[in-house]
Amino acid sequence: MIFVNFKTYKEATGTHAVELIQKCVDAQKESGVPIIPVVQLTDARLCVNTSGYSVWVQHIDSRDPGKSTGWNTVEAVAETGVNGAFLNHSEHKILNDQLQMTNDKCQKVGIETAVFASDLEELKKVIELKPSFAVFEPPELIASKDSSVAKAKSGEIKEAAEICGKMGDASVRLVVGAGVKSREDVEVSLKMGAMGVAVSSAVVLAQDPYSVLVELAKGFKS
C-alpha cells in the first residue's frame, strides 16, 4: 500500500489533483499495489468522483456540526465520499484529547484513519487510539534528498512494527514515511515490518509521477 500525500503543492491542487489522481489509478492498475491519494479537502469530492478507487484527506477536525466557523467536521467530510483521513501529521499536529475524539468519530462513520507519530514514544500513544493505521514518520527526514526513514532508521522501523504488534488480538497496521523515494526504501521498510509507505514530494514533484509509482510498487514484489 502506497499513500501519496498531495499536501498543498500547486502541482497537486485543483485540476492538477485530478491529473495526478489518474496517474495514481493507472499505476495501481499496472502494479496491482493499492495506491491511495491523500488530497486537500477542497479537492476531495472531485477526486472521489474522478478516481473510482479509495481517496483520503489530509486532516479532519473534532468539532461538532453547528457554530464552528472554519473547521472541517467529520460529518461534512464523510459526505464527500472519501474513505479515510490522515490525523496528527507533523505539519498539522492535534492535541491529544482532540485526536482521540476525531479518531473515534471517524471510525463511527466509516472513515479509516492513519494517525502519525514522529517517534517511537509517540507511536506507543498512537496505537492506544486503535487507528486503522499508525504512521511512523520522523519529521527531520521528510523530503530528504539524501536519506530516508528506511536508510537512517531501519532499526526503529523494526521497533515500530513490534510496538504495533502489541495490541492483543489485533495489531495496528504500520506505515512508514519520510524521504521514501526508491524501490529499495520500500523493500527495507517492508522487511523491517511495515505493510506500506507514505510518500509525497518524490511523486508529486516528479516529472513522471506514474513511472515513480510503478517503480516504488516493485518493492512490494521483491
N, C-alpha and C positions, 0 to 999 in steps of 0.2 A: 504494500500500500504506500502510495506517494501522495502526501499533502502538498499542494502548491499554493503558498501564501501570496496572493496578489498584492498585499499591502496597499499603499496608496500610490503606487507607481503610475505615472501617466500612461505608461505602456500597457497597463492592465486596468484601465478605467474606461467606463462607458463603452463605446464601440470597440475599443481595443480589448476590453474584457471579453466581449463576445467572440472576437477573433482568437483570443488566447484559449478560451473555453473550447473552441473547435479543435485546436491543436491538442489539448488535453484528451478530448474524446477520441481523436484519431490515434493518438499514442496508446491509449488504453485498448482500443480495438486491435492494434498491431501487436502489442506486447502481452495482452491478457492480464496485466497487472492493474488493479484498481488505482486510478489517478483522480484525486479529489481536489477540485479548485476551491480555494477559500477566498471569497470575494468581499468587497465593500458592501455594506447593507444597501446603499443606493443602487447597486447593480444586481442585487440578489434576485428579484423576480424575473428580470430579463434573462439573467444567466440560467436560472432554473428552466425557463421555457426553451432556451437555446440548447441546453446540454442533453437532456433526456437521461442523464446519469445523476449521481449524487453531487450536490453543491452545498458548501458550507459557508458561513460568515465568520468574520474575524473577531466579533465581540457582541455580547448582549448584556443589557443592564438588568439589575434585580428589581427595578421599580414596578409597582403595580399600575395597571391602567388608571388614568384619571389625571390629576393635577401634577404632571411630571414633564414639563416642557423641556424638549431637547434630549430626552432619554429614549432608548430603544427597548421596549418591553418584550418579554419572551412571547407574549400572546401575539404581538404585531409581527414579530419575526417569523413565527410559526405560519402566519397567513401567507408568507411569500413562497412557501413550499420547500424551503431549504431543509436539509437532512441533519445538519449539525452545526456546531459553533466552537471556535477557539475561545478559551477563557484564560485570563491571567497571563497572557503573553508578556514578555519582559518590556515590551513597548506600550503595554496597556494593563498595568497591574490592578488587581481588585483587592479590596480589604477582605480579610478572612470571613467575616460574617456575611458579607455580600456575595462572596464566592460560593459559599455553601448554599445560600438562598437561590442564587442564579442556577447553579448546577442542578439543584433539586427541582426547580421549576421547569427547566429544560427537559429533564427526564420524564416529568409528568405529562408533558405534551408531545413526547416522542422525538425530541431533538437530541441527538447524540452530542456528547461533549468531549473535547480534548483539552485537558487542563495542564497548563505549563508549569514547570519547575525549573528554576535557574541553577539549582544544585541538589545534591542528594538529600540534604536535610529538609529542604522544601518539598522534595519528592515524597518523603515519608508522610508529610502532612497532606499532600495532594491525594495520595491513594486512600486516605481515610474518607474522602468525599465519595469514593466509588464512582469515578467518572467512567465514561466509555473507553477513553484512552488517557494515559498520562504521558506528557511530552517532556523529556529531559533535554533542555536546550540552554547550555551555558552562554549567557549574553555576550561575553567577551569574544566569542568565536563567530558570532553572527556576521555573515557577509565577508568572512575572512578570505583573503586572496590566496594565502599560502598554507592554511591549515584547515582543520575541521574537527568536529567532535569525535569522529572516527580516528583521526590521526593523533590528536592531542589527549583524548580522554577515553580510549577504548576500554581501559580497566574500569573506569567509572560507569561506562555503559553496562558492563557486566554486573557491577554492583546494583545499578538501577534496575536491571532485569530481575535480580534476586529480591530487591525490595518490592517490586510489583508482583512478584510471585507469592508474597507472604500475605495473602488476603483470604486465607481459609479455603473455602470451597471454590472460589472463583478468583483467578488472577486478573489484575488490571493490565490491559494490553499496553505495551511500551512502544512509543515512537520517539525517535531522537532527531534533533536538528541542530543547526549552527554550522555553517560552512560546507554543508554537504553539496558536493559538486561533481562527483565521479562515480563510476560503477564500483570502484574499489571502496569508496566511502560506504556505499550501500552494503557491499559484501561483508565488510568488517562489522558494521552495525548489526546486521542480522546474525553473524557468527557469535557476537557477544550477547545476543538475547533479545534484541529489538525485533518487532514484527513489521515496522515501517519507518519511513523517514519523512521529515518535513523540509521542504526546500523553498527558496524564494528567488533571490536575485540571479542565481545560477540558471534559472529557467526564464523568469520574467524578462530579464535584460539580455538574454541570448539573442543572437541574430537568427537562430533557428531553434526555437523552443521545442518543436516536435522532435528533432533529432536528439536533443539533450535528454528529453524524457525517455525516449526509446532506449538510449544508452544507459541511463540510470536504471531502467526496468530490467536490464540484463543482469544486474546484480542480484535479482531475486531468483534467477535461473541457475546460478552457479552451484 
